[in-house]
Amino acid sequence: MKLIMQPTPETCGQACIAMISEKTIEEVIKDMKTSGPTSIGQLIEALDFYGIKHAERNTRISKKNPVPHEFSILTVHTNNGYTHWTLLYDGKYYDPEFGLVDGEYTYGKITSFLEIYI
């Protein structure tokens, strides 16, 4: 997985899709038709557009599902008070805002995940 940093404060979702699809972030922004904030629905539409298999829906972190799957798009409520998308792959966090995190994720609380199938 190649880390792609978000070019603006509102393109974390597009950066996650770019990492998964191996496209440039510019291509993803063009294909998603937005350089602004994204919803889980928009991320799912982009994954479908690129033919990337994924879970049907976002799964909340809970007692039943306490940890995200090894390859997932994560919903993070950051320590700075905003919602953010980041990618979990092979035990590492590929965060388009904060960089590669190998170890504990400390930039916010992970509240849900969308599993990506490879």
Secondary structure as GFF3:
##gff-version 3
##sequence-region A 1 118
A	DSSP	alpha_helix	12	21	.	.	.	ID=ss1
A	DSSP	alpha_helix	25	32	.	.	.	ID=ss2
A	DSSP	alpha_helix	40	49	.	.	.	ID=ss3
A	DSSP	beta_strand	59	60	.	.	.	ID=ss4
A	DSSP	beta_strand	71	78	.	.	.	ID=ss5
A	DSSP	beta_strand	83	89	.	.	.	ID=ss6
A	DSSP	beta_strand	92	95	.	.	.	ID=ss7
A	DSSP	beta_strand	99	101	.	.	.	ID=ss8
A	DSSP	beta_strand	108	115	.	.	.	ID=ss9
###
